[in-house]
Amino acid sequence: MIANDRQYQQTRKQAAELERLLAAVQDGTAGDDGFRDLQADALRGQLDDLRGELGDYDELRAGSTTTIESSTLAGLADALIKARIARGWTQADLAGALGVAEQQVQRYEATRYTGASLARLGDIATALNVTVSETVVLLAG
């Protein structure tokens, strides 16, 4: 998942490089003769993944996202990051709202909030002006 503009720019560069490499493989100027089809398929798969991430980030940045779903408690971290992006906030903006250094928000997001307390997650949700609802389902067993 792309979490900030720097990662977005890096991903765009990676996608452009893969597009160039794919074109070279397809026209026979790169790759191994006997394996070009396999190489092209692998490159297409990687390129599709990157394009998907870029599209997801673009959609969040467009500001039309109002609901972000997470089916697990662990998915709450990604949902909070997506909410920040959908709000049009940078990591620095969130840090300012929380009264912490930008590097702290960078660490939180890089580790997907694994070191953050439940109270801090609540502070982040409040700062982003989002509500979080969770359904507890008792599984068989």
ABEGO torsion letter per residue (X at the ends): XBABAAAAAAAAAAAAAAAAAAAAAAAGABEBAAAAAAAAAAAAAAAAAAAAAAAAAAAAAAGABABBBBABAAAAAAAAAAAAAAAGBBAAAAAAAAGBBAAAAAAAAAAGGAABBAAAAAAAAAAAGBBBBBBBBBBBX
